[in-house]
Amino acid sequence: MRFAFIAENQGVLPASRLCHIMNVSPRGYRSWRDRPVSDRQRKDLVVLAHIREQFRLSLGSYGRPRMTEELKELGLDVGHRRIGRLMRENAITVTRSKKYKVTTDSNHRFNIAPNLLNRDFSAGRPNRKWAGDISYVWTREGWLYLAVILDLHSRRVVGWAVSNRMKRDLAIRALNMAIALRRPPRGCIHHTDRGSQYCSHDYQKLLRQHGFQVSMSGTGNCFDNAAVETFFKTIKAELLWQKSWACRREAEMAIFEYINGFYNPRRRHSALGWKSPLAFEAKAA
């Protein structure tokens, strides 16, 4: 490791000076530099190149487990320990940070539906159980709110919308997108929290028109909608917390590219046997 550091930085300082700093002999460094690369080192360089590429394609989100599955699908016979070592030695790590804002307004007089989902987030077929929620991202223009609808069969985002205000039209636009895309059969369970956006007369009217069974979480219990909470945690950690957004439009375009270019078609889920939502639906079809 010390010899490798000297090789990488000898353009900054003379090699002899770096050898002194790293407490190694110049002769030992020259011997290491002129030694032929071993087969193991060559294979490590090939695997490392694939790791760097897949890390870039995953928007810096893949740790050791998902990276291992990705490389196996590419045909590389490599174990998770080796991948973990190469990522650790080359400082390839997933970074996360956190901000918090309350998005659920339960202080209203609208009717509340029972919890039909009852924390059962599995579904044998598409369009049997949907779940929705609203989250946010801070930009230098102010808050941008994101509403999504997930199909719990594959965790696929089937509807989403953004707005600078957290009103019922935001939730309605996400639901309309999901309905237009999937044409769900009557009887599909639609689960959300008790927020005023989802309990509003307009939103409930749309659900009745399309024959949804309405389900809502218990008071202040985020675990009742854990699947969507997990999605928001994922998109924040992998995208929204990774940079400072100059404006809402910039964040909106990034969300569009993340959902349609990565999350739905490519991102691997442990709950889906390490398949992406689209691949899981294709297998079930």
C-alpha positions in Angstrom: 0.0 0.0 0.0 2.9 2.4 0.8 4.6 1.6 -2.5 1.3 2.2 -4.4 0.9 5.5 -2.6 4.4 6.6 -3.7 3.7 5.6 -7.3 0.5 7.6 -7.4 2.1 10.7 -5.9 5.6 10.9 -7.3 4.5 13.6 -9.6 3.9 15.8 -6.5 7.2 15.0 -4.7 10.3 13.2 -5.7 10.2 9.4 -5.2 13.2 9.6 -2.8 11.4 12.1 -0.6 8.2 10.1 -0.6 10.2 6.9 0.4 11.6 8.8 3.3 8.1 10.1 4.4 6.6 6.6 4.1 9.6 5.0 5.9 10.6 2.6 3.1 13.8 2.2 1.2 14.2 3.6 -2.4 15.7 0.3 -3.4 12.6 -1.6 -2.1 10.4 0.8 -4.0 12.3 0.3 -7.2 12.1 -3.5 -6.7 8.4 -3.3 -6.2 7.9 -1.0 -9.2 9.9 -3.3 -11.6 8.3 -6.5 -10.3 5.9 -8.1 -12.9 2.2 -7.8 -12.0 0.8 -11.1 -10.7 -2.3 -12.9 -12.1 -4.2 -12.0 -8.9 -3.3 -8.3 -9.3 -4.4 -8.4 -13.0 -7.7 -9.9 -12.0 -8.1 -7.3 -9.2 -7.6 -4.5 -11.8 -10.3 -6.0 -14.1 -12.7 -6.4 -11.2 -11.9 -2.9 -9.9 -12.7 -1.4 -13.4 -16.1 -3.1 -13.4 -16.7 -2.0 -9.8 -16.0 1.7 -10.7 -18.2 1.5 -13.7 -21.2 -0.1 -11.9 -20.7 2.3 -9.0 -21.0 5.2 -11.5 -24.1 3.6 -13.1 -25.7 3.1 -9.7 -25.3 6.8 -8.9 -22.9 5.9 -6.1 -25.5 3.8 -4.3 -24.3 0.2 -4.6 -22.5 -1.3 -1.6 -20.9 -4.7 -1.4 -24.1 -6.9 -1.6 -25.7 -5.2 -4.7 -22.3 -4.8 -6.3 -21.7 -8.5 -6.0 -25.0 -9.4 -7.7 -24.3 -6.9 -10.4 -20.9 -8.3 -11.3 -22.2 -11.9 -11.1 -24.8 -11.0 -13.7 -22.0 -9.6 -15.9 -20.3 -13.0 -15.8 -17.6 -12.2 -13.3 -17.0 -15.1 -10.9 -16.0 -13.0 -7.8 -17.0 -13.3 -4.2 -18.3 -10.6 -1.9 -15.2 -10.5 0.3 -13.0 -9.7 -2.7 -15.4 -7.0 -3.8 -15.5 -5.6 -0.3 -11.7 -5.5 -0.1 -11.3 -3.7 -3.4 -14.0 -1.2 -2.6 -12.5 -0.5 0.8 -8.9 -0.2 -0.5 -10.0 2.2 -3.2 -12.3 4.3 -1.0 -15.4 3.4 -3.0 -18.1 4.0 -0.4 -21.7 5.0 -0.2 -22.2 8.4 1.5 -25.4 9.4 3.3 -26.7 12.5 5.1 -30.1 13.5 6.5 -32.7 16.4 6.7 -36.2 16.1 8.1 -39.5 17.8 7.5 -43.0 16.8 8.6 -45.2 16.1 5.6 -48.3 14.4 7.1 -51.1 16.6 8.2 -53.5 14.4 10.2 -55.3 17.4 11.9 -58.4 17.4 9.7 -62.1 16.3 9.7 -62.1 14.0 6.7 -63.1 10.4 7.1 -60.4 7.8 8.0 -60.3 4.4 6.3 -59.3 1.2 8.1 -55.9 -0.4 7.7 -56.7 -3.2 5.2 -53.0 -3.7 4.3 -52.1 -4.5 7.9 -48.3 -4.3 7.1 -48.5 -7.1 4.5 -46.5 -5.5 1.8 -46.4 -8.6 -0.5 -48.6 -9.1 -3.5 -48.7 -12.2 -5.8 -49.5 -10.2 -8.9 -49.2 -6.6 -10.1 -52.1 -4.1 -9.4 -53.3 -5.9 -6.3 -51.8 -3.5 -3.7 -50.6 0.0 -4.2 -49.1 2.4 -1.6 -48.5 6.1 -1.8 -46.9 8.9 0.2 -45.4 12.4 0.0 -41.8 13.5 0.7 -39.6 16.5 0.0 -36.2 17.9 -1.1 -34.7 21.2 -0.3 -33.6 23.5 -3.1 -32.3 27.0 -3.1 -35.7 28.1 -4.4 -37.4 26.4 -1.5 -39.0 23.0 -0.8 -40.0 20.6 -3.7 -42.5 18.0 -2.7 -42.6 14.5 -4.3 -45.7 12.2 -4.3 -45.3 8.6 -5.4 -47.5 5.5 -5.9 -45.7 2.1 -5.7 -47.0 -1.3 -6.9 -46.2 -3.5 -3.9 -45.8 -6.6 -6.1 -42.5 -5.3 -7.6 -41.9 -2.0 -5.7 -42.1 -0.3 -9.0 -42.9 3.4 -9.0 -46.1 3.5 -11.2 -47.0 7.2 -10.5 -45.3 10.3 -9.3 -45.6 14.1 -9.3 -43.7 17.1 -7.9 -44.9 20.5 -6.8 -43.7 23.5 -4.8 -46.8 23.1 -2.6 -48.0 20.0 -0.6 -51.7 20.1 -1.7 -54.2 17.5 -2.8 -53.6 18.2 -6.5 -50.0 16.8 -6.0 -51.3 13.5 -4.7 -54.0 13.4 -7.4 -51.6 13.9 -10.3 -49.4 11.0 -9.0 -52.5 8.8 -8.7 -53.8 9.8 -12.2 -50.4 8.8 -13.7 -50.5 5.4 -12.0 -54.1 4.8 -13.2 -53.3 5.8 -16.8 -50.2 3.6 -16.8 -51.6 0.4 -15.2 -55.4 0.4 -15.6 -55.8 -1.5 -12.3 -58.8 -3.8 -11.8 -61.5 -2.9 -9.3 -60.7 -4.1 -5.9 -57.0 -3.0 -5.9 -56.0 -1.9 -2.4 -54.8 1.7 -2.2 -52.8 2.4 1.0 -51.6 5.7 2.3 -51.2 7.6 5.6 -54.0 9.7 7.1 -52.7 13.0 5.5 -55.3 15.5 4.4 -54.2 15.2 0.8 -55.3 11.5 0.7 -58.4 12.0 2.9 -59.7 14.9 0.8 -63.1 14.6 -1.0 -61.5 15.0 -4.4 -58.9 12.2 -3.8 -61.4 9.8 -2.3 -63.8 10.5 -5.2 -61.2 9.5 -7.7 -60.5 6.3 -5.7 -64.2 5.4 -5.7 -64.5 6.0 -9.4 -61.9 3.4 -10.2 -63.0 0.9 -7.6 -60.1 1.0 -5.2 -60.3 -0.5 -1.7 -59.1 2.3 0.5 -56.6 1.6 3.3 -54.8 4.0 5.7 -52.1 3.7 8.3 -52.6 4.0 12.0 -52.1 7.4 13.7 -48.5 8.5 13.4 -47.2 5.0 12.6 -44.7 5.0 9.8 -44.3 1.2 9.9 -47.8 0.8 8.5 -46.4 2.3 5.2 -42.9 0.9 5.4 -42.5 0.0 1.7 -42.9 3.7 0.6 -40.9 4.9 3.5 -38.1 2.6 2.3 -38.4 4.1 -1.2 -38.1 7.6 0.1 -35.1 6.7 2.2 -33.5 5.1 -0.9 -34.0 8.0 -3.2 -32.8 10.5 -0.6 -29.7 8.6 0.2 -28.8 7.8 -3.4 -29.9 11.0 -5.1 -31.5 13.9 -3.2 -28.9 14.2 -0.4 -25.9 13.8 -2.7 -25.8 17.5 -3.7 -27.2 21.0 -3.2 -30.0 21.7 -5.7 -30.0 25.1 -7.3 -33.7 25.1 -8.3 -36.8 22.9 -8.3 -36.5 22.2 -12.0 -33.0 20.8 -11.6 -34.2 18.5 -8.8 -37.3 17.5 -10.8 -35.2 16.4 -13.8 -32.9 14.4 -11.6 -35.9 12.6 -10.0 -37.3 11.8 -13.4 -33.9 10.3 -14.5 -33.5 8.4 -11.3 -37.0 6.8 -11.4 -37.2 6.0 -15.1 -33.5 5.5 -15.8 -32.3 3.7 -12.7 -34.8 2.8 -10.0 -37.4 1.0 -12.0 -35.3 -0.6 -14.7 -32.0 -1.2 -13.0 -31.9 -1.0 -9.2 -31.6 -4.3 -7.4 -33.8 -5.1 -4.4 -33.1 -7.7 -1.8 -36.8 -8.2 -1.3 -37.1 -9.1 -5.1 -34.3 -11.7 -5.1 -31.8 -8.9 -6.2 -33.9 -8.1 -9.3 -35.0 -4.7 -10.5 -38.8 -3.9 -10.4 -39.1 -4.2 -14.2 -37.1 -7.5 -14.3 -39.2 -8.9 -11.5 -42.5 -8.0 -13.2 -41.2 -9.6 -16.5 -40.3 -12.8 -14.7 -43.8 -12.9 -13.1 -45.6 -12.2 -16.4 
